[in-house]
Amino acid sequence: MPDNLPNLLQEIHSVKTADEMASKFNDFRSRIALLIYTNPRETNYYRNHTGRELFRKLYNFGLSNLITDTYDSGFRPDLSQGLSTFTVSLNGENGQESGSGNYLIGSSISILATPDDCYKFVDWVVSGPGTLSDPTSPSTSFIVGAGHATVTANYSFKTIFVSVNGDNGVETLNPSQGICGDTVSISTTPEDCYQFDKWEVDGPGSINNPTSISTTFTIGPADSTITAIYSLKTFNISTVGDNGTESLSATQGTCGDTVSISATADDCYKFDSWTLTGEGSIVDITSASSTFTIGAGDATLTANYSLDTFSVSASGTNGTETLSATQGTCGDEIHISASPDDCYEFDEWTLNGPGTITHATNKSTKFTIGSGNSTLTANYSLKTFHISASGDNGVETLSAITGNCGDSITISANPGSGFIFDSWTLEGKGTITNSSNAETTFTVGAGNAELTANYSSE
């Protein structure tokens, strides 16, 4: 049966005790307010009958403290106050709601829902009379109806986005979104030349291990950007080599740095080339002094050496010199010999340059090559020859009995008694100027000489 003021009047009239009236009072008020709100023409019936009975009962039961409306001398209620005022309660989980209170029926009140961290507002739901302007807006208005009402704000976890970035590497994450408390896997692969240092986060949330190249991120209450921080990696540079000394201007550096490299060959050796094990580049591998550009890793530079070839020559004046070879490497042995010209004899070998002559006073010996080019000089001197004179039946004299090639010696022959000089004869080297003269000159030749004076009887 539809509710109406006459029926409600009978219910009020049938109340027997103060406790019963106290327990039913709010229900009576709400029903009266709804009936009058939906049909304002019933106001007079309320004032003259239903409301009047309600106020009489309250007064008789000693419950006049519940009366909020004024009334005239005829004990008729005035609807300008309490009877049309209702409670609007706001609630919700995971947020804060504002706007609760007691309001006149028909009032438009502002209500606001503020989600807690990690949550988003979904909608409003009304339990009781009243109308929402926009149930899906966290800030909206509510029209108070003819009764108490509860307006509930509904929330849900909001989706939070996570992104990663960085210079000098490739960053990955999985997944890229979630809700508060979810964990996201993050990792990075540094580019060549770089090393990973740490993760930094812009926004809420926490990184499990900020210095680990692969770790997890726990999502906070808002979007976050995670940045991978890199730095240039330092690489080691070293040199090696047999039979030489290598040097570097620096033993470590970063990609693109240049390092001066040099190689100094040991005695007997020459530098050939550089070879590289590792990363980087050598400007000129055939130059003993060059530049190395550091690459994306450690590097070892090897200086390659080989035995150097040295020239050997021989010279001399007044003789002929021969060599078994005109070049070789350290330690090689070469046969050397000297053949003096006529009139000369070999004295010794002298050396200009490194190396060793086995027997310097032997015209035929060995030369051991040293650590450089060498010139061997054969030294000669004029040979001294013996000159003698003889004859039968006379006396022979010489101005000198020794001499060198080309020397002139006066020779003379004095016949004995009864003899005359005939001529000179020569056995050996040299020249008699006038062999028919008892006194003449003899030119020393390239050897010993025996001069014979020849005589005959008068």
C-alpha positions as CSV (number, residue, x, y, z in Angstrom):
1,M,0.0,0.0,0.0
2,P,1.4,3.4,-0.9
3,D,2.6,5.5,2.0
4,N,0.5,8.6,2.8
5,L,0.0,11.1,5.6
6,P,-3.4,9.8,6.8
7,N,-1.9,6.3,7.3
8,L,1.2,7.7,8.9
9,L,-1.1,9.7,11.3
10,Q,-2.7,6.4,12.5
11,E,0.8,4.9,13.0
12,I,1.9,7.9,15.1
13,H,-1.3,7.8,17.1
14,S,-0.9,4.1,17.8
15,V,2.5,4.6,19.6
16,K,2.1,3.7,23.2
17,T,5.5,4.5,24.9
18,A,8.2,7.0,24.9
19,D,10.8,4.4,24.0
20,E,8.7,3.3,21.0
21,M,8.4,6.9,19.9
22,A,12.1,7.5,20.3
23,S,13.0,4.5,18.2
24,K,10.5,5.4,15.4
25,F,11.0,9.1,15.4
26,N,13.6,9.3,12.6
27,D,11.6,7.0,10.4
28,F,8.5,9.1,10.9
29,R,10.4,12.3,10.0
30,S,12.0,10.8,6.9
31,R,8.6,9.4,5.6
32,I,6.9,12.8,6.3
33,A,9.7,14.6,4.5
34,L,9.5,12.3,1.5
35,L,5.8,12.6,1.2
36,I,5.8,16.4,1.5
37,Y,8.8,16.7,-0.9
38,T,7.1,14.6,-3.5
39,N,3.7,16.2,-3.0
40,P,4.0,19.8,-1.6
41,R,0.2,20.1,-1.6
42,E,0.2,17.8,1.5
43,T,1.9,20.4,3.5
44,N,-1.4,21.7,5.1
45,Y,-2.5,18.1,6.0
46,Y,0.8,17.7,7.7
47,R,0.5,21.0,9.6
48,N,-3.0,20.4,10.7
49,H,-3.0,16.6,11.3
50,T,0.0,14.3,11.0
51,G,2.6,16.8,12.2
52,R,0.4,18.1,14.9
53,E,-0.1,14.5,16.2
54,L,3.6,13.8,16.1
55,F,4.4,16.9,18.1
56,R,1.7,16.2,20.6
57,K,3.1,12.7,21.2
58,L,6.6,13.9,21.6
59,Y,5.5,16.5,24.1
60,N,3.4,14.1,26.1
61,F,6.2,11.4,26.2
62,G,8.7,14.0,27.4
63,L,10.6,13.9,24.1
64,S,10.2,17.6,23.3
65,N,14.0,17.7,22.9
66,L,13.6,15.9,19.6
67,I,11.5,18.7,18.2
68,T,13.5,20.9,15.9
69,D,10.8,22.7,14.1
70,T,9.0,25.7,15.4
71,Y,5.2,25.6,15.9
72,D,2.6,28.2,16.3
73,S,0.1,28.7,19.2
74,G,-2.1,26.2,17.6
75,F,0.7,23.6,18.0
76,R,1.1,23.3,14.3
77,P,4.7,22.6,13.0
78,D,6.6,25.1,10.8
79,L,8.5,23.2,8.0
80,S,11.2,25.8,7.6
81,Q,13.7,23.8,9.7
82,G,14.5,20.3,11.1
83,L,11.9,18.2,9.4
84,S,13.5,18.7,6.0
85,T,17.1,18.3,7.0
86,F,18.9,15.0,6.3
87,T,22.4,13.5,6.8
88,V,24.6,12.9,3.8
89,S,27.4,10.5,4.7
90,L,30.4,10.0,2.4
91,N,32.8,7.0,2.6
92,G,35.1,4.9,0.7
93,E,38.2,2.7,0.9
94,N,41.6,3.8,-0.3
95,G,40.8,7.5,-0.5
96,Q,39.6,10.6,1.4
97,E,36.1,12.0,0.9
98,S,34.8,15.4,1.8
99,G,31.3,16.9,1.8
100,S,29.5,14.9,4.6
101,G,27.0,16.8,6.7
102,N,23.4,17.6,7.4
103,Y,21.6,19.4,4.6
104,L,18.2,20.7,3.7
105,I,16.3,18.5,1.3
106,G,16.9,19.7,-2.3
107,S,20.3,21.3,-1.5
108,S,23.1,20.9,-4.0
109,I,26.3,20.1,-2.1
110,S,29.8,19.7,-3.4
111,I,31.5,16.4,-2.8
112,L,35.2,15.5,-3.5
113,A,37.0,12.2,-3.5
114,T,40.9,12.2,-3.3
115,P,42.4,8.8,-3.9
116,D,45.2,7.5,-1.8
117,D,48.6,7.0,-3.3
118,C,48.6,4.1,-5.8
119,Y,44.8,4.4,-6.4
120,K,42.5,6.2,-8.8
121,F,38.9,7.3,-8.5
122,V,36.3,5.1,-10.3
123,D,32.8,6.4,-9.5
124,W,30.3,7.4,-6.8
125,V,27.5,5.1,-5.7
126,V,24.5,6.5,-3.7
127,S,22.6,4.5,-1.1
128,G,19.4,6.4,-0.3
129,P,17.6,9.3,-1.8
130,G,19.4,12.0,-3.8
131,T,21.0,12.6,-7.2
132,L,24.6,12.8,-8.3
133,S,25.4,15.3,-11.0
134,D,28.3,13.2,-12.5
135,P,28.9,9.8,-10.8
136,T,32.3,9.4,-12.6
137,S,33.8,12.7,-11.6
138,P,35.8,12.8,-8.3
139,S,34.6,16.4,-7.8
140,T,30.9,16.7,-8.4
141,S,27.6,17.8,-6.8
142,F,24.9,15.9,-4.9
143,I,21.2,16.9,-4.7
144,V,19.9,16.0,-1.2
145,G,16.9,13.9,-1.4
146,A,14.0,13.2,1.1
147,G,16.0,11.1,3.4
148,H,19.4,10.2,4.7
149,A,21.9,9.1,2.1
150,T,25.3,7.4,2.0
151,V,27.5,8.3,-1.0
152,T,30.4,5.8,-1.5
153,A,33.5,6.6,-3.5
154,N,34.9,3.6,-5.3
155,Y,38.6,3.4,-6.1
156,S,40.9,0.9,-7.9
157,F,44.6,0.5,-8.3
158,K,45.8,2.9,-10.9
159,T,48.2,1.7,-13.7
160,I,51.6,3.2,-13.3
161,F,54.1,3.5,-16.2
162,V,57.8,2.9,-15.9
163,S,60.4,3.9,-18.6
164,V,64.1,3.5,-18.9
165,N,66.7,5.5,-20.7
166,G,70.4,6.3,-20.8
167,D,73.2,7.4,-23.0
168,N,75.9,5.0,-24.2
169,G,73.9,1.7,-23.7
170,V,70.8,-0.3,-24.5
171,E,68.3,-0.5,-21.6
172,T,65.4,-2.9,-21.3
173,L,62.6,-3.4,-18.8
174,N,59.8,-5.9,-18.4
175,P,57.0,-5.1,-18.0
176,S,56.7,-1.3,-18.6
177,Q,53.6,-0.8,-16.4
178,G,52.0,-2.2,-13.3
179,I,50.5,-1.2,-10.0
180,C,52.0,-0.2,-6.7
181,G,54.3,-2.9,-5.3
182,D,54.8,-4.7,-8.6
183,T,58.4,-5.5,-9.5
184,V,59.8,-4.7,-12.9
185,S,63.0,-6.3,-14.3
186,I,65.6,-3.8,-15.6
187,S,68.9,-4.4,-17.3
188,T,71.3,-2.7,-19.6
189,T,74.1,-3.6,-22.1
190,P,76.7,-0.8,-22.2
191,E,78.0,0.2,-25.6
192,D,81.6,-0.5,-26.6
193,C,84.0,1.7,-24.7
194,Y,81.6,2.3,-21.8
195,Q,80.9,0.7,-18.4
196,F,77.7,0.7,-16.4
197,D,77.9,2.7,-13.1
198,K,74.5,2.8,-11.5
199,W,70.7,3.3,-11.9
200,E,69.0,6.5,-10.9
201,V,65.2,7.0,-10.6
202,D,63.2,10.1,-11.3
203,G,59.9,9.6,-9.4
204,P,58.6,7.3,-6.7
205,G,59.7,3.7,-6.4
206,S,62.8,1.8,-5.3
207,I,65.6,0.0,-7.1
208,N,66.7,-3.2,-5.5
209,N,70.4,-2.9,-6.3
210,P,71.2,0.4,-8.0
211,T,74.8,-0.7,-8.9
212,S,73.8,-4.0,-10.5
213,I,73.6,-4.1,-14.3
214,S,70.5,-6.3,-14.0
215,T,68.1,-5.8,-11.1
216,T,64.5,-5.1,-10.2
217,F,62.5,-1.9,-9.6
218,T,59.5,-1.8,-7.2
219,I,56.8,0.4,-8.6
220,G,55.7,3.4,-6.4
221,P,52.6,5.5,-6.5
222,A,53.3,7.4,-9.7
223,D,55.0,7.1,-13.0
224,S,58.8,6.9,-12.9
225,T,61.8,7.2,-15.3
226,I,64.9,5.1,-14.6
227,T,68.1,6.3,-16.0
228,A,71.2,4.1,-16.6
229,I,74.4,6.0,-15.8
230,Y,77.6,5.1,-17.8
231,S,81.2,6.2,-17.8
232,L,84.0,5.7,-20.3
233,K,85.9,2.4,-19.5
234,T,89.6,2.5,-18.9
235,F,91.7,0.1,-20.9
236,N,95.3,-1.1,-20.4
237,I,97.9,-0.7,-23.0
238,S,101.2,-2.7,-23.0
239,T,104.1,-3.3,-25.3
240,V,106.4,-6.4,-25.7
241,G,109.2,-7.3,-28.0
242,D,112.4,-9.3,-28.3
243,N,115.7,-7.6,-29.2
244,G,114.6,-4.1,-28.5
245,T,113.2,-1.6,-26.0
246,E,109.6,-0.3,-26.3
247,S,108.1,2.7,-24.7
248,L,104.6,4.2,-24.3
249,S,103.5,7.7,-23.4
250,A,100.6,6.2,-21.3
251,T,99.8,2.7,-20.2
252,Q,96.0,3.2,-20.0
253,G,93.2,5.4,-21.3
254,T,89.7,5.5,-22.8
255,C,88.4,5.0,-26.2
256,G,89.8,7.5,-28.7
257,D,92.8,8.5,-26.6
258,T,96.1,8.6,-28.5
259,V,99.3,7.1,-27.1
260,S,102.7,7.7,-28.5
261,I,104.6,4.4,-29.0
262,S,108.3,3.9,-29.9
263,A,110.7,1.0,-30.4
264,T,114.5,1.1,-30.2
265,A,116.2,-1.9,-31.7
266,D,119.1,-3.6,-29.8
267,D,122.5,-3.6,-31.4
268,C,122.6,-5.9,-34.5
269,Y,118.8,-5.6,-35.0
270,K,116.4,-3.4,-36.9
271,F,112.8,-2.6,-36.3
272,D,110.4,-4.1,-38.8
273,S,106.8,-3.5,-37.7
274,W,104.1,-3.3,-35.0
275,T,101.5,-6.0,-34.5
276,L,98.4,-5.5,-32.4
277,T,96.6,-8.0,-30.1
278,G,93.4,-6.5,-28.9
279,E,91.4,-3.4,-29.8
280,G,92.6,-0.1,-31.3
281,S,94.6,1.1,-34.3
282,I,98.2,1.9,-35.1
283,V,98.7,4.9,-37.4
284,D,101.8,3.5,-39.1
285,I,102.8,0.0,-38.3
286,T,106.1,0.2,-40.2
287,S,107.3,3.3,-38.2
288,A,109.3,2.7,-35.0
289,S,107.8,5.9,-33.7
290,S,104.1,6.0,-34.2
291,T,100.7,6.7,-32.6
292,F,98.2,4.2,-31.2
293,T,94.5,5.1,-30.8
294,I,92.8,3.2,-28.0
295,G,89.9,1.1,-29.0
296,A,87.2,-0.8,-27.0
297,G,89.4,-3.1,-25.0
298,D,92.8,-3.8,-23.7
299,A,95.6,-4.0,-26.2
300,T,99.1,-5.4,-26.4
301,L,101.5,-3.9,-29.0
302,T,104.3,-6.2,-30.2
303,A,107.4,-4.6,-31.7
304,N,108.9,-7.0,-34.3
305,Y,112.7,-6.9,-34.9
306,S,115.0,-8.8,-37.3
307,L,118.8,-9.1,-37.6
308,D,120.0,-6.0,-39.5
309,T,122.2,-6.5,-42.6
310,F,125.5,-4.5,-42.5
311,S,127.9,-3.8,-45.3
312,V,131.5,-4.6,-45.2
313,S,134.1,-3.1,-47.5
314,A,137.9,-3.2,-47.8
315,S,140.3,-0.7,-49.2
316,G,144.0,-0.1,-49.4
317,T,146.7,1.6,-51.3
318,N,149.5,-0.4,-53.0
319,G,147.7,-3.7,-52.9
320,T,144.6,-5.7,-53.7
321,E,142.0,-6.6,-51.1
322,T,139.4,-9.3,-51.4
323,L,136.3,-10.3,-49.2
324,S,134.3,-13.5,-49.2
325,A,131.2,-11.4,-48.7
326,T,130.3,-7.7,-48.7
327,Q,127.4,-7.9,-46.3
328,G,126.0,-10.0,-43.4
329,T,124.5,-9.9,-40.0
330,C,126.0,-9.8,-36.5
331,G,128.4,-12.7,-35.9
332,D,128.8,-13.7,-39.5
333,E,132.4,-14.4,-40.4
334,I,134.0,-13.1,-43.7
335,H,137.3,-14.2,-45.1
336,I,139.5,-11.2,-45.9
337,S,142.8,-11.1,-47.7
338,A,145.3,-8.6,-48.9
339,S,147.8,-9.0,-51.9
340,P,150.5,-6.3,-51.8
341,D,151.6,-4.7,-55.1
342,D,155.2,-5.3,-56.3
343,C,157.7,-3.4,-54.1
344,Y,155.3,-3.5,-51.1
345,E,154.7,-5.7,-48.2
346,F,151.5,-6.1,-46.0
347,D,151.7,-4.5,-42.5
348,E,148.2,-4.9,-40.9
349,W,144.5,-4.5,-41.1
350,T,142.8,-1.5,-39.5
351,L,139.0,-1.3,-38.9
352,N,136.6,1.6,-39.2
353,G,133.3,0.5,-37.6
354,P,132.2,-2.3,-35.3
355,G,133.3,-5.9,-35.7
356,T,136.5,-7.9,-34.9
357,I,139.5,-8.9,-37.0
358,T,140.8,-12.3,-35.9
359,H,144.5,-11.5,-36.7
360,A,145.0,-8.0,-37.8
361,T,148.7,-8.6,-38.8
362,N,147.8,-11.5,-41.1
363,K,147.1,-10.6,-44.6
364,S,144.7,-13.5,-44.8
365,T,142.4,-13.7,-41.9
366,K,138.7,-13.5,-40.7
367,F,136.5,-10.6,-39.9
368,T,133.4,-11.1,-37.6
369,I,130.6,-8.6,-38.4
370,G,129.5,-6.3,-35.6
371,S,126.5,-4.0,-35.1
372,G,127.1,-1.7,-38.0
373,N,128.7,-1.1,-41.4
374,S,132.5,-1.5,-41.4
375,T,135.4,-0.6,-43.6
376,L,138.6,-2.7,-43.5
377,T,141.8,-1.0,-44.6
378,A,144.8,-3.0,-45.6
379,N,148.0,-1.1,-44.7
380,Y,151.1,-1.6,-46.8
381,S,154.7,-0.3,-46.7
382,L,157.6,-0.2,-49.2
383,K,159.6,-3.4,-49.0
384,T,163.3,-3.2,-48.4
385,F,165.5,-5.2,-50.8
386,H,169.2,-6.3,-50.4
387,I,171.7,-5.3,-53.0
388,S,175.1,-7.0,-53.2
389,A,178.1,-6.8,-55.7
390,S,180.8,-9.3,-56.4
391,G,183.5,-10.0,-59.0
392,D,186.8,-11.8,-59.5
393,N,190.0,-9.8,-60.1
394,G,188.7,-6.5,-58.8
395,V,187.0,-4.6,-55.9
396,E,183.3,-3.7,-56.1
397,T,181.7,-1.0,-54.0
398,L,178.0,0.1,-53.4
399,S,176.7,3.3,-52.0
400,A,174.0,1.3,-50.2
401,I,173.4,-2.4,-49.7
402,T,169.6,-2.0,-49.1
403,G,166.9,0.1,-50.7
404,N,163.3,0.3,-51.8
405,C,161.9,0.2,-55.3
406,G,163.2,3.1,-57.3
407,D,166.1,3.9,-55.0
408,S,169.3,4.8,-57.0
409,I,172.5,3.2,-55.7
410,T,176.0,4.1,-57.0
411,I,178.0,1.1,-58.0
412,S,181.7,1.0,-59.0
413,A,184.2,-1.6,-60.0
414,N,188.0,-1.3,-59.5
415,P,190.0,-3.9,-61.6
416,G,193.0,-5.5,-60.0
417,S,196.5,-5.3,-61.4
418,G,196.7,-6.7,-64.9
419,F,192.9,-6.6,-65.4
420,I,190.4,-4.3,-67.0
421,F,186.6,-3.9,-66.3
422,D,184.3,-5.3,-68.9
423,S,180.7,-5.0,-67.7
424,W,178.1,-5.4,-65.0
425,T,175.6,-8.3,-65.0
426,L,172.5,-8.5,-62.9
427,E,170.8,-11.4,-61.2
428,G,167.5,-10.2,-59.6
429,K,165.4,-7.2,-59.9
430,G,166.4,-3.7,-60.8
431,T,168.1,-1.8,-63.6
432,I,171.7,-0.9,-64.3
433,T,171.9,2.5,-66.0
434,N,175.0,1.7,-68.1
435,S,176.3,-1.8,-67.6
436,S,179.6,-1.1,-69.5
437,N,180.6,1.6,-67.1
438,A,182.8,0.6,-64.2
439,E,181.0,3.3,-62.2
440,T,177.3,3.7,-62.8
441,T,173.9,3.7,-61.0
442,F,171.6,0.9,-60.1
443,T,167.9,1.4,-59.6
444,V,166.4,-0.9,-57.0
445,G,163.6,-3.1,-58.4
446,A,161.0,-5.3,-56.8
447,G,163.4,-7.8,-55.3
448,N,166.9,-8.5,-54.1
449,A,169.6,-8.0,-56.6
450,E,173.2,-9.5,-57.1
451,L,175.4,-7.3,-59.3
452,T,178.5,-9.0,-60.8
453,A,181.5,-7.0,-62.1
454,N,183.1,-8.8,-65.0
455,Y,186.9,-8.3,-65.7
456,S,189.4,-9.4,-68.3
457,S,193.2,-9.5,-68.6
458,E,195.0,-6.6,-70.1
